[in-house]
């Protein structure tokens, strides 16, 4: 923490995670250590490169104020990520009830007899975090004992799948046969009712249906 008699500054340097062709912001918090109103002004050695909001302001007694510094998008990184840009924070006591509109350049002019405190801040570039490297072929995961276990598991899984398919097919055939059997029973009942109405014997169709029913029942006995 950079501490003066009037304002405390946190952090004491401006850190930017450098990403090319992208605006990047860093923040400062100013804390008023006094019971007076304190006016501040932020200057930089490279004003075209940075945008400071607010660059001037009033910090109320025993209060804080946040300052956001935005760096314009950069097309290339400096060698070794070394930045020579500097910031200067000037602070001075002012009258109670002062507002930002009351701030003037003369307030920070030492030659006019004003007591102006100054704090220098340097700029630090930080490399962005690197993404995790992909797993290469021939890694320990492929050569580990889990590989053989996986192969055995796949073989057993294939056998299980074949057995399930066979059971499913037999079950489907059995259900179809039962459905056909039920349909024949319904037709037999209908024929019986019609035969009773006509007071006649069993027709040839009735005899054929009985034969089909016997064949289906024999088929079901073999499947089960």
C-alpha positions, 0 to 999 in steps of 0.5 A: 500500500502506498501511503501519504499523509492525505491518501492511501493508494491500493495497490501501489502499482497498476497491473494489466493482464496483457492481451493484444488487440483488446482493451484492459482495465486496472483499478486503484482505491484511494482512501482519505486518511484525514477529516478533511476533504481531499482533491486528487488528480491523476497524470500519466506519461502516456496520456494517449495510451490510457483513459483514467476515470475519474482523473480528478475528484474529491475524496470525502473525509475517512472515505474511499474512491475507486479510479479505473485506468483503461489501457487502449488495445495494443497490437504488440507486446514490448520486449520482456513485457517491460513497460516504462509508463508511469502515473502520478497521483497528486492530492491536496486538502480543500474546503469542506463541501467541495465538489469535483466542479470546484477543482482547478489546475491552480489547486495542484500548483506548488508555486502558488503555495499549495501543499501538494502530495505526490505518489508515483505509480508504475505500470506492470504487464502480466502474461495471460494464463496459458491454457492446459496442454492437450494429452499427447498420444502414448501417454501414461493413460494409454499405457496404464493397466486400465487399458487391458481392463477396458479391452476385457470390459469391451469384449464382455460387453459385446457378448452381453449385447449379443445375448440380450439381442437373442433374448429380445428376438425370442421374446418378440417372437413369443409375444407375436405367437401369443397375440396370434393365438389370442386372435384365433381364440376370439375367432373360435368363440365367434364361430361357436356363437354363430354355429349355435345360432345356426344349429349346425355342426362345426364348419370346415373353417372351424376345423382348420382354425383348431389345427392352426391353434394346435400348431402354434401351441406346439411351437410355443412349447418348443420355444419355452 
